[in-house]
């Protein structure tokens, strides 16, 4: 079972490493990090990198595709017509499972793969899903057919466990969870917009443009399927 993780500049580290840490431990898993170029790929903090051991045209039919989200950078190379979008659509024809963490769902939606499907993403980007034809729903992990999408960052771990249980059974997933001692006990009850203090939610919403696109206001919106028309800013 080949598991392909797409690595790209400014990806959120935990979006990538969280689910990878889970599914790479499945029996018979061959997990590979794929990039447009071989070598180190810098995450959003720029102080951490993952190593892409394969380029896009070397991985053509993975059983599982994982697309992490990003922060603090425009991602036109992911969301507009080009090699990454072509690769995502091509390998999706062969996958048993196509998954995302955080704003990775925006990449899938821009490729036209989530049109009319239920999906989730980081809470600051949920409305973007609707603009790209998906049906945004609440929840840490959302499944629609073979598509599994996870909410922001840490939810990718839960997506990985959900996928592990679906592929290899609850006992295997539970063993992986225990091995990793995944037992969240956060010091603050503010991990979602529903539980966080209202003033904190408001301040984070004001920074949405910068967090999502690296610009102080607005963000890039791509057309559904990322095939036609220029992007607009909102």
WOFEN-V535979 format. One record per helix or strand of 3 or more residues. SS is the DSSP state (A for helix, B for strand). FROM is the first residue (numbers start at 0). TO is the last residue. If there is no record, write none. Layout:
ss-><SS | SS>
from-><FROM | FROM>
to-><TO | TO>
This chain:
ss-><B | A | B | B | B | A | B | A | A | B | A | A | B | B | A | A | A | A | A>
from-><1 | 12 | 29 | 38 | 48 | 55 | 63 | 75 | 82 | 96 | 103 | 122 | 140 | 146 | 154 | 169 | 197 | 207 | 223>
to-><5 | 22 | 34 | 42 | 51 | 57 | 66 | 78 | 91 | 100 | 109 | 130 | 143 | 149 | 167 | 179 | 205 | 212 | 225>
